[in-house]
Structure formats: C-alpha cells, structure tokens
C-alpha cells in the first residue's frame, strides 16, 4: 500500500482505504471501457456486407437453413440496421471474454445497441 495511505504506525487509514477502493474502481471502469471499444472495433472489422446479411433472411434461405443447420450463419445481434457478423466469429469473442456463447453474443449485442 502506498505510504500516503498509512499512518505513522504503518496502519492503513480509513480515508486511505476509501481512496484505494476508489482508485481500484476507476481502473476497473477504464478496463471495461477499453474492452467495450475493442469489441466494437472487432464488430466493425468483421461486419458482413449488407447483401449477405439480407440474404440470410430471404424465405428460400430460411427454408434451406431449417433443412441444413451445418455451416456458419449470419448472426443478427441487435436491432434493424445494426451490424451483422458470422455466428462462429462471435463465439471467438465470447471465448476471449470468458463467456458462454449465448452470454457473449448477448454482451456484443448490448454493446452494439449502446
């Protein structure tokens, strides 16, 4: 612990402890912002072209998709007009964040909606 937060007996002061908690909270907040910006930059870099994203919702494609669930699909993580990414790639981000596939996809979608 920094010396400024200690008494002359090397005991932490209540004010010093609160300051240490406040400093740790600020570091945590900055790390969360850095993570969020990195995820959004990843989304921008991995965004599918609009024609591919629209193709995924065409009736004939949906019919084929119900017959054959193999292969990567476009994943719509947020509302209309939001970027669309490949399903598999979103799972990479989820793994990098230590989240399940579903939680990671939800987290990325929430960031996009912000």
C-alpha positions, 0 to 999 in steps of 0.5 A: 500500500502506498505510504500516503495511505498509512499512518505513522504506525504503518496502519492503513487509514480509513480515508486511505482505504476509501481512496484505494477502493476508489482508485481500484474502481476507476481502473476497473471502469477504464478496463471495461471501457477499453474492452467495450471499444475493442469489441466494437472495433472487432464488430466493425472489422468483421461486419458482413456486407449488407447483401449477405446479411439480407440474404440470410433472411430471404424465405428460400434461405430460411427454408434451406437453413431449417433443412441444413443447420451445418455451416456458419450463419449470419448472426443478427445481434441487435436491432434493424440496421445494426451490424451483422457478423458470422455466428462462429466469429462471435463465439471467438469473442465470447471465448476471449471474454470468458463467456458462454456463447449465448452470454457473449453474443448477448454482451456484443449485442448490448454493446452494439445497441449502446 
